[in-house]
Amino acid sequence: MNILVTGANGGYGSRALDYLQQFIPEANLYGLVRSENKGAALKEKGINIRIGDYADLDSMKKALQGIGRLLFVSSPIPNIQKNVIDAAKEAGVQYIAYTSIYQPEYDKFGLEINHKQTEQWIKDSGIPYTILRNSWYMEVHQALFDYAKQTNKFEYFATKGKLSFALRREYAEAGARVIVEKSNKEVINLANTPRSYEEIAQATKVAMNGELDIKSVSKDVFTPDLVLAGISQMWIGVSENYQQYTLNEGNGENLADNSEFEQVLGHPLTKLSEAVKEFL
C-alpha cells in the first residue's frame, strides 16, 4: 500500500506519519515536502519523500504518481488546493482523506470559504473520500499557557461562550487511522467538548498543582499585561481573535460533540488538565 501525507514536515503531517509507521509498518509511506532539504529528517525516519507544491500542478502530478491513498493536509491559501485534487485524479489516487474545518456553514474567520470549495472539488473528482472536519488546535491558547507558566496568572476577557479544540497530535492520529481503515464515511466530525475560558483557566490551575491566580479582565487590560510579560505578540493576537470569536457566540461551537472523534481514535480524548500540561 502506498500512502502519501502532504505537509509532511509540518506539525500535523509529521505526527500523522509517525502514527502510520506504528499502525501499518508494512506500508510504503511517502511525505510531500517542497525540497530535498526539507525532507531530510523524514528520510532519517524511513519515510520516502516526494517533492511538490500545491501551487505547481505539474509538481503535484509527479508527486502523486503511484500513490493509492492520500492524506491531504489543507492549506489556507485559496484556489491552489484544486491542483492537488486534479493531480490526484490524473494519477489514479484511490482514496483521499482531507483535513477540513468543523461546521463550515458558520463563519470561521473566512477559512470556511476555502474549505467548502475544496470539499466540493473533491466530491466532483469522483475519487472516494472522507472529509475530516477538524475543530481548532489547542495552540490557539498558547499565549495564555505561556503567561500562566511565566507569571502564575491566568487572564482572559472572553467571559461567555465556548470553544471546541483538541491537541494537534489527536487530530493527526485520527487522520492516520482514517487513511489506514479507508473509512466509508464521507464526513467525520472531529470536534471536542466545547469549553469556556473559565474552564480552561481551572484546568490550567489543576495542571499547575493549584498555584494559579485566575482573573477575568477587560481586553484593554489583557493585551498590555501579556505584552509586559514578554509573551509572543503573534500568540497574543491569536488569543485575542479566538476570545472575541468565542464572545460573539452564534458560531456553532456550543454544538460540538466528541463522540465521533473518540470513536475514530478508539480511546478517549486527553483530559483537559493533562492536555494543558503538554504546553507547560
HELIX and SHEET records of a PDB file:
HELIX    1   1 GLY A   11  PHE A   23  1                                  13    
HELIX    2   2 ASN A   37  GLY A   39  5                                   3    
HELIX    3   3 ALA A   40  GLU A   44  1                                   5    
HELIX    4   4 LEU A   57  ALA A   63  1                                   7    
HELIX    5   5 GLN A   81  ALA A   91  1                                  11    
HELIX    6   6 LEU A  111  SER A  125  1                                  15    
HELIX    7   7 MET A  138  HIS A  141  5                                   4    
HELIX    8   8 GLN A  142  THR A  151  1                                  10    
HELIX    9   9 ARG A  168  GLU A  181  1                                  14    
HELIX   10  10 TYR A  197  ALA A  207  1                                  11    
HELIX   11  11 LYS A  219  LEU A  228  1                                  10    
HELIX   12  12 GLN A  233  ASN A  248  1                                  16    
HELIX   13  13 GLU A  253  LEU A  255  5                                   3    
HELIX   14  14 SER A  259  LEU A  265  1                                   7    
HELIX   15  15 LEU A  272  LYS A  277  1                                   6    
SHEET    1   A 7 ASN A  48  ILE A  51  0                                        
SHEET    2   A 7 ASN A  28  VAL A  33  1                                        
SHEET    3   A 7 ASN A   2  VAL A   5  1                                        
SHEET    4   A 7 ARG A  69  PHE A  72  1                                        
SHEET    5   A 7 TYR A  95  ILE A 101  1                                        
SHEET    6   A 7 TYR A 129  ASN A 134  1                                        
SHEET    7   A 7 VAL A 187  LEU A 190  1                                        
SHEET    1   B 2 TRP A 136  TYR A 137  0                                        
SHEET    2   B 2 PHE A 165  ALA A 166  1                                        
SHEET    1   C 2 LYS A 153  TYR A 156  0                                        
SHEET    2   C 2 ASP A 213  SER A 216  1                                        
END                                                                             
